[in-house]
Amino acid sequence: MPTVNTEAMSRFLKDFSASLEPDVHVLFVMDQAGWHGAKERVIPDNITPVPLPPYSPELNPVERIWLYLRERFLVHRLLDDYDAIVDACCEAWNAFTADIERIRSLTSYPWIPCVSN
């Protein structure tokens, strides 16, 4: 989906929820993006949102992912059109998600295990 909104967030949470084993419950860390906290957002029963304080990118693991993608894959590139941008982003995302250790290293924060205990 090229648009981020409450409907897209609800759909993501529904699909993510369906991918979990039946006995798994997830604490889902979310920043203060408008679609993360909208009243219309639907949260499945096996997901509990953990909202981060406003203006706290240092607490949000995904911020490190976006920085990594920009610095390693998307910086200093002139792309011809929208489709080229989408293709470049997809290539970057696919390369990134294939490297599980990189994901762990970028998203490992010492406070995360404390929240889940």
Phi and psi in degrees as GROMACS dihedral restraints (atoms count N, CA, C in turn):
[ dihedral_restraints ]
;  ai    aj    ak    al  type     phi  dphi    fc
    3     4     5     6     1   -79.9    20    10
    4     5     6     7     1    -3.7    20    10
    6     7     8     9     1  -116.6    20    10
    7     8     9    10     1   136.0    20    10
    9    10    11    12     1  -106.2    20    10
   10    11    12    13     1   125.2    20    10
   12    13    14    15     1  -159.3    20    10
   13    14    15    16     1  -177.2    20    10
   15    16    17    18     1   -62.4    20    10
   16    17    18    19     1   -40.4    20    10
   18    19    20    21     1   -61.9    20    10
   19    20    21    22     1   -43.4    20    10
   21    22    23    24     1   -65.2    20    10
   22    23    24    25     1   -40.1    20    10
   24    25    26    27     1   -64.5    20    10
   25    26    27    28     1   -44.7    20    10
   27    28    29    30     1   -61.9    20    10
   28    29    30    31     1   -40.9    20    10
   30    31    32    33     1   -64.5    20    10
   31    32    33    34     1   -43.9    20    10
   33    34    35    36     1   -59.2    20    10
   34    35    36    37     1   -48.1    20    10
   36    37    38    39     1   -61.7    20    10
   37    38    39    40     1   -39.8    20    10
   39    40    41    42     1   -62.3    20    10
   40    41    42    43     1   -48.0    20    10
   42    43    44    45     1   -66.7    20    10
   43    44    45    46     1   -40.5    20    10
   45    46    47    48     1   -63.5    20    10
   46    47    48    49     1   -44.2    20    10
   48    49    50    51     1   -57.7    20    10
   49    50    51    52     1   -43.8    20    10
   51    52    53    54     1   -66.3    20    10
   52    53    54    55     1   -22.4    20    10
   54    55    56    57     1   -82.3    20    10
   55    56    57    58     1    -9.6    20    10
   57    58    59    60     1   -84.4    20    10
   58    59    60    61     1   151.1    20    10
   60    61    62    63     1   -63.1    20    10
   61    62    63    64     1   151.8    20    10
   63    64    65    66     1   -57.1    20    10
   64    65    66    67     1   -31.4    20    10
   66    67    68    69     1   -97.0    20    10
   67    68    69    70     1    12.7    20    10
   69    70    71    72     1   -98.4    20    10
   70    71    72    73     1   134.8    20    10
   72    73    74    75     1  -121.7    20    10
   73    74    75    76     1   136.0    20    10
   75    76    77    78     1  -116.9    20    10
   76    77    78    79     1   135.5    20    10
   78    79    80    81     1   -91.8    20    10
   79    80    81    82     1   121.9    20    10
   81    82    83    84     1  -112.5    20    10
   82    83    84    85     1   109.1    20    10
   84    85    86    87     1   -75.9    20    10
   85    86    87    88     1   127.8    20    10
   87    88    89    90     1  -131.9    20    10
   88    89    90    91     1   140.5    20    10
   90    91    92    93     1   -80.7    20    10
   91    92    93    94     1  -167.9    20    10
   93    94    95    96     1   -95.5    20    10
   94    95    96    97     1    25.8    20    10
   96    97    98    99     1   -57.8    20    10
   97    98    99   100     1   143.0    20    10
   99   100   101   102     1   -55.1    20    10
  100   101   102   103     1   -39.1    20    10
  102   103   104   105     1   -76.6    20    10
  103   104   105   106     1   -13.5    20    10
  105   106   107   108     1   -75.4    20    10
  106   107   108   109     1   -30.1    20    10
  108   109   110   111     1  -115.9    20    10
  109   110   111   112     1     8.5    20    10
  111   112   113   114     1   -61.9    20    10
  112   113   114   115     1   143.1    20    10
  114   115   116   117     1   -59.4    20    10
  115   116   117   118     1   -31.7    20    10
  117   118   119   120     1   -76.3    20    10
  118   119   120   121     1   -12.5    20    10
  120   121   122   123     1   -62.7    20    10
  121   122   123   124     1   136.7    20    10
  123   124   125   126     1  -105.3    20    10
  124   125   126   127     1   125.0    20    10
  126   127   128   129     1  -113.6    20    10
  127   128   129   130     1   120.0    20    10
  129   130   131   132     1   -62.1    20    10
  130   131   132   133     1   156.7    20    10
  132   133   134   135     1   -63.2    20    10
  133   134   135   136     1   -24.7    20    10
  135   136   137   138     1   -93.1    20    10
  136   137   138   139     1    15.1    20    10
  138   139   140   141     1  -128.7    20    10
  139   140   141   142     1   130.6    20    10
  141   142   143   144     1  -116.5    20    10
  142   143   144   145     1   119.0    20    10
  144   145   146   147     1   -73.3    20    10
  145   146   147   148     1   140.9    20    10
  147   148   149   150     1  -118.7    20    10
  148   149   150   151     1   100.5    20    10
  150   151   152   153     1   -76.5    20    10
  151   152   153   154     1   137.0    20    10
  153   154   155   156     1   -84.9    20    10
  154   155   156   157     1   155.0    20    10
  156   157   158   159     1   -64.0    20    10
  157   158   159   160     1   154.4    20    10
  159   160   161   162     1   -61.2    20    10
  160   161   162   163     1   149.4    20    10
  162   163   164   165     1    55.1    20    10
  163   164   165   166     1    51.6    20    10
  165   166   167   168     1  -133.4    20    10
  166   167   168   169     1    58.8    20    10
  168   169   170   171     1   -61.2    20    10
  169   170   171   172     1   -23.9    20    10
  171   172   173   174     1   -68.3    20    10
  172   173   174   175     1   -15.4    20    10
  174   175   176   177     1   -98.3    20    10
  175   176   177   178     1    -6.7    20    10
  177   178   179   180     1  -104.7    20    10
  178   179   180   181     1   107.1    20    10
  180   181   182   183     1   -56.2    20    10
  181   182   183   184     1   -32.8    20    10
  183   184   185   186     1   -67.2    20    10
  184   185   186   187     1   -24.7    20    10
  186   187   188   189     1   -60.8    20    10
  187   188   189   190     1   -36.3    20    10
  189   190   191   192     1   -69.4    20    10
  190   191   192   193     1   -32.7    20    10
  192   193   194   195     1   -65.9    20    10
  193   194   195   196     1   -48.2    20    10
  195   196   197   198     1   -59.5    20    10
  196   197   198   199     1   -42.7    20    10
  198   199   200   201     1   -61.2    20    10
  199   200   201   202     1   -46.0    20    10
  201   202   203   204     1   -59.4    20    10
  202   203   204   205     1   -47.4    20    10
  204   205   206   207     1   -60.9    20    10
  205   206   207   208     1   -44.1    20    10
  207   208   209   210     1   -63.8    20    10
  208   209   210   211     1   -46.6    20    10
  210   211   212   213     1   -70.5    20    10
  211   212   213   214     1   -37.4    20    10
  213   214   215   216     1   -91.8    20    10
  214   215   216   217     1   -27.8    20    10
  216   217   218   219     1  -123.2    20    10
  217   218   219   220     1   -30.3    20    10
  219   220   221   222     1  -115.8    20    10
  220   221   222   223     1    -5.2    20    10
  222   223   224   225     1   -75.6    20    10
  223   224   225   226     1   148.1    20    10
  225   226   227   228     1    53.5    20    10
  226   227   228   229     1    45.0    20    10
  228   229   230   231     1  -125.7    20    10
  229   230   231   232     1   136.7    20    10
  231   232   233   234     1  -108.2    20    10
  232   233   234   235     1   113.5    20    10
  234   235   236   237     1  -104.5    20    10
  235   236   237   238     1   144.3    20    10
  237   238   239   240     1   -68.0    20    10
  238   239   240   241     1   -38.8    20    10
  240   241   242   243     1  -160.6    20    10
  241   242   243   244     1  -177.2    20    10
  243   244   245   246     1   -56.9    20    10
  244   245   246   247     1   -45.3    20    10
  246   247   248   249     1   -61.8    20    10
  247   248   249   250     1   -37.7    20    10
  249   250   251   252     1   -66.3    20    10
  250   251   252   253     1   -36.5    20    10
  252   253   254   255     1   -64.7    20    10
  253   254   255   256     1   -47.8    20    10
  255   256   257   258     1   -61.4    20    10
  256   257   258   259     1   -44.0    20    10
  258   259   260   261     1   -60.9    20    10
  259   260   261   262     1   -44.7    20    10
  261   262   263   264     1   -63.0    20    10
  262   263   264   265     1   -41.9    20    10
  264   265   266   267     1   -65.8    20    10
  265   266   267   268     1   -40.7    20    10
  267   268   269   270     1   -65.0    20    10
  268   269   270   271     1   -43.0    20    10
  270   271   272   273     1   -61.4    20    10
  271   272   273   274     1   -43.8    20    10
  273   274   275   276     1   -62.1    20    10
  274   275   276   277     1   -46.7    20    10
  276   277   278   279     1   -62.4    20    10
  277   278   279   280     1   -44.8    20    10
  279   280   281   282     1   -64.7    20    10
  280   281   282   283     1   -39.9    20    10
  282   283   284   285     1   -64.7    20    10
  283   284   285   286     1   -42.3    20    10
  285   286   287   288     1   -64.6    20    10
  286   287   288   289     1   -48.2    20    10
  288   289   290   291     1   -70.8    20    10
  289   290   291   292     1   -14.5    20    10
  291   292   293   294     1   -78.2    20    10
  292   293   294   295     1   -12.4    20    10
  294   295   296   297     1  -109.0    20    10
  295   296   297   298     1    83.9    20    10
  297   298   299   300     1   -59.3    20    10
  298   299   300   301     1   -39.5    20    10
  300   301   302   303     1   -65.0    20    10
  301   302   303   304     1   -35.8    20    10
  303   304   305   306     1   -64.7    20    10
  304   305   306   307     1   -42.1    20    10
  306   307   308   309     1   -60.1    20    10
  307   308   309   310     1   -46.4    20    10
  309   310   311   312     1   -60.5    20    10
  310   311   312   313     1   -44.5    20    10
  312   313   314   315     1   -66.0    20    10
  313   314   315   316     1   -35.1    20    10
  315   316   317   318     1   -79.9    20    10
  316   317   318   319     1   -27.0    20    10
  318   319   320   321     1  -108.3    20    10
  319   320   321   322     1     6.1    20    10
  321   322   323   324     1   -84.2    20    10
  322   323   324   325     1   107.2    20    10
  324   325   326   327     1  -115.9    20    10
  325   326   327   328     1   138.6    20    10
  327   328   329   330     1   -63.0    20    10
  328   329   330   331     1   -23.4    20    10
  330   331   332   333     1   -80.2    20    10
  331   332   333   334     1   -18.0    20    10
  333   334   335   336     1   -61.8    20    10
  334   335   336   337     1   -47.9    20    10
  336   337   338   339     1   -61.7    20    10
  337   338   339   340     1   -28.8    20    10
  339   340   341   342     1   -67.8    20    10
  340   341   342   343     1   -34.6    20    10
  342   343   344   345     1   -70.5    20    10
  343   344   345   346     1   -34.9    20    10
  345   346   347   348     1   -87.8    20    10
  346   347   348   349     1    -5.2    20    10
